[in-house]
Amino acid sequence: MNGNTKDKGQGLQEDIEMTGDAEETVMAGNGEGAAGEDQTEAGSTAERNVEKDLAMALEEVATLKDRMLRLAADTENFKKRMERERVAGLKYAGEQIFREMLPVVDNLQRAINQISADMLATDKNLAALHEGVDLTLKSLVTTLDKFEVKPIDSIGLPFDPNMQEALTMEPHETVPASHVISEFEKGYFYKDRLLRPARVIVSSGKPAAQ
């Protein structure tokens, strides 16, 4: 009997130990599962952060690219504008000089117009002077024409505010309304650019009947 009792006691002790080992194994398994869940959640959070950072980086790249393209376009436009100004500067290089010469042409023309045919017939010295002034005027006009400075025809033509400046309006028997009667100062073009507008007197039509 003692031998059986001892065997039974040992068996019971082994069962208790096995039960304890099983409980420890289950608890360890539960601990590992919780740790795995924490790691999975941490991994998901890290992925979300990476995606967010990537989206922000792509947005910043797009913004910088847009700024770069705008800057390149502005630079190209600036270069083109400077090139146009350079070409125009070369094309119209003599504009200011020719504009300063026009009053000389005006004065020579006025001097010639003030000498009548009768004065020329009676005064040989005046006739010689008139001839010299006329030759000087023609030479100057020829030089201007050589550099594409050309007078504007105005008398008898419709008034054009783009090329002419009206000093006053007067009635006229033969010149239609809004047409140029006479010029106080002739206008000129320099190449394809208006160098000076003509200053003119414009017809207001036939005078009113008395």
C-alpha positions as CSV (number, residue, x, y, z in Angstrom):
1,M,0.0,0.0,0.0
2,N,2.8,2.4,0.8
3,G,4.3,1.9,-2.6
4,N,1.0,2.6,-4.3
5,T,0.3,5.7,-2.2
6,K,3.8,7.0,-3.1
7,D,3.3,6.4,-6.8
8,K,-0.1,8.2,-6.7
9,G,1.5,11.2,-4.9
10,Q,4.3,11.4,-7.5
11,G,1.7,11.3,-10.3
12,L,-0.4,14.0,-8.7
13,Q,2.7,16.2,-8.3
14,E,3.7,15.7,-12.0
15,D,0.1,16.6,-13.1
16,I,0.3,19.8,-11.1
17,E,3.7,20.7,-12.6
18,M,2.4,20.0,-16.1
19,T,-0.6,22.2,-15.5
20,G,1.6,25.0,-14.3
21,D,3.9,24.6,-17.4
22,A,0.8,24.7,-19.7
23,E,-0.5,27.9,-18.0
24,E,2.9,29.5,-18.4
25,T,3.0,28.5,-22.0
26,V,-0.5,30.1,-22.6
27,M,0.5,33.3,-20.8
28,A,3.7,33.5,-22.8
29,G,1.7,33.0,-26.0
30,N,-0.7,35.8,-25.0
31,G,2.2,38.1,-24.3
32,E,3.7,37.4,-27.7
33,G,0.4,38.1,-29.4
34,A,0.0,41.5,-27.7
35,A,3.5,42.5,-28.7
36,G,2.8,41.5,-32.3
37,E,-0.3,43.6,-32.4
38,D,1.7,46.6,-31.0
39,Q,4.3,46.1,-33.6
40,T,1.7,45.9,-36.4
41,E,0.0,49.1,-35.2
42,A,3.4,50.9,-35.0
43,G,4.2,49.7,-38.5
44,S,0.9,51.1,-39.9
45,T,1.5,54.5,-38.2
46,A,5.0,54.6,-39.7
47,E,3.7,53.9,-43.1
48,R,1.1,56.6,-42.8
49,N,3.8,59.1,-41.7
50,V,5.9,58.1,-44.7
51,E,3.0,58.6,-47.1
52,K,2.2,62.0,-45.6
53,D,5.8,63.1,-45.9
54,L,6.0,61.8,-49.4
55,A,2.8,63.7,-50.4
56,M,4.2,66.9,-48.8
57,A,7.5,66.5,-50.6
58,L,5.7,66.0,-54.0
59,E,3.6,69.0,-53.4
60,E,6.7,71.1,-52.6
61,V,8.5,69.8,-55.7
62,A,5.5,70.8,-57.9
63,T,5.4,74.3,-56.3
64,L,9.2,74.7,-56.9
65,K,8.8,73.4,-60.5
66,D,6.0,75.9,-61.2
67,R,8.1,78.8,-59.8
68,M,11.1,77.7,-61.9
69,L,9.0,77.6,-65.0
70,R,7.6,81.1,-64.3
71,L,11.1,82.4,-63.6
72,A,12.4,80.9,-66.9
73,A,9.4,82.4,-68.8
74,D,10.0,85.8,-67.2
75,T,13.7,85.6,-68.1
76,E,13.0,84.7,-71.7
77,N,10.5,87.5,-72.0
78,F,13.0,89.9,-70.6
79,K,15.6,88.8,-73.1
80,K,13.2,89.2,-76.0
81,R,12.2,92.7,-74.8
82,M,15.8,93.7,-74.5
83,E,16.5,92.4,-78.0
84,R,13.5,94.3,-79.4
85,E,14.7,97.5,-77.7
86,R,18.2,96.9,-79.0
87,V,17.0,96.4,-82.6
88,A,14.7,99.5,-82.3
89,G,17.6,101.5,-80.9
90,L,19.7,100.7,-83.8
91,K,16.9,101.2,-86.3
92,Y,15.9,104.6,-85.0
93,A,19.4,105.7,-83.8
94,G,19.2,109.0,-85.6
95,E,15.7,109.9,-84.5
96,Q,16.6,112.7,-82.1
97,I,19.2,114.2,-84.4
98,F,16.7,114.4,-87.3
99,R,14.0,115.9,-85.0
100,E,16.5,118.6,-84.1
101,M,17.1,119.3,-87.8
102,L,13.5,119.9,-88.7
103,P,13.2,123.4,-87.3
104,V,16.2,124.4,-89.5
105,V,14.2,123.1,-92.5
106,D,11.2,125.1,-91.3
107,N,13.1,128.3,-91.0
108,L,14.8,127.9,-94.4
109,Q,11.4,127.3,-96.0
110,R,9.8,130.3,-94.3
111,A,12.7,132.5,-95.5
112,I,12.1,131.4,-99.0
113,N,8.4,131.9,-98.8
114,Q,8.7,135.5,-97.6
115,I,10.6,136.6,-100.7
116,S,8.2,137.4,-103.5
117,A,8.9,137.2,-107.2
118,D,8.8,141.0,-107.5
119,M,11.5,141.3,-104.8
120,L,13.6,138.9,-106.7
121,A,13.2,140.8,-109.9
122,T,14.3,144.1,-108.5
123,D,17.1,143.1,-106.2
124,K,19.9,140.9,-107.6
125,N,21.6,140.5,-104.3
126,L,18.4,139.3,-102.8
127,A,17.9,136.9,-105.7
128,A,21.4,135.5,-105.2
129,L,20.7,135.0,-101.5
130,H,17.3,133.4,-102.3
131,E,19.0,131.0,-104.6
132,G,21.6,130.1,-102.0
133,V,19.0,129.5,-99.3
134,D,16.9,127.4,-101.8
135,L,19.9,125.2,-102.7
136,T,20.7,124.7,-99.0
137,L,17.1,123.7,-98.3
138,K,17.1,121.3,-101.2
139,S,20.4,119.7,-100.1
140,L,19.1,119.3,-96.5
141,V,15.8,117.8,-97.6
142,T,17.7,115.4,-99.9
143,T,19.9,114.3,-97.0
144,L,16.9,113.7,-94.8
145,D,15.3,111.7,-97.6
146,K,18.4,109.6,-97.9
147,F,18.0,108.6,-94.2
148,E,14.2,107.9,-94.8
149,V,13.0,111.1,-93.2
150,K,10.0,111.9,-95.4
151,P,7.4,114.8,-95.3
152,I,3.7,114.1,-94.7
153,D,1.3,115.3,-97.4
154,S,-1.5,117.1,-95.7
155,I,-3.0,120.0,-97.7
156,G,-6.3,119.1,-99.3
157,L,-6.4,115.7,-97.6
158,P,-8.8,114.5,-94.8
159,F,-7.6,115.4,-91.4
160,D,-5.9,112.5,-89.6
161,P,-5.3,112.9,-85.9
162,N,-2.7,110.2,-85.9
163,M,-0.4,112.3,-88.1
164,Q,-1.7,115.8,-87.8
165,E,-2.4,118.3,-85.0
166,A,-5.2,120.8,-85.7
167,L,-4.4,124.4,-84.6
168,T,-7.8,125.8,-85.6
169,M,-10.8,125.3,-87.9
170,E,-11.9,127.8,-90.5
171,P,-14.6,127.9,-93.1
172,H,-13.5,127.5,-96.7
173,E,-15.3,127.8,-100.0
174,T,-13.6,125.0,-101.8
175,V,-12.0,122.7,-99.2
176,P,-14.5,120.3,-97.7
177,A,-15.1,120.1,-94.0
178,S,-12.6,118.1,-92.0
179,H,-10.0,118.5,-94.7
180,V,-6.7,120.4,-94.3
181,I,-6.6,123.9,-95.7
182,S,-2.9,124.8,-95.0
183,E,0.1,123.8,-92.9
184,F,1.7,125.9,-90.3
185,E,4.4,123.2,-89.7
186,K,5.0,120.2,-92.0
187,G,5.0,116.8,-90.5
188,Y,7.5,114.0,-91.0
189,F,7.9,110.3,-90.8
190,Y,11.2,108.6,-89.9
191,K,11.1,105.2,-91.5
192,D,7.8,103.8,-90.3
193,R,7.6,106.0,-87.2
194,L,6.0,109.4,-86.8
195,L,8.9,111.8,-86.3
196,R,6.7,115.0,-85.9
197,P,3.0,115.5,-86.5
198,A,2.0,118.2,-89.0
199,R,0.4,121.3,-87.4
200,V,-2.5,122.3,-89.7
201,I,-5.6,124.4,-90.2
202,V,-8.7,122.4,-90.9
203,S,-11.7,123.3,-92.9
204,S,-15.1,123.6,-91.1
205,G,-16.9,123.6,-94.5
206,K,-18.4,126.4,-96.5
207,P,-19.1,129.6,-94.7
208,A,-22.7,130.3,-93.6
209,A,-24.8,132.2,-96.1
210,Q,-25.3,135.9,-95.2
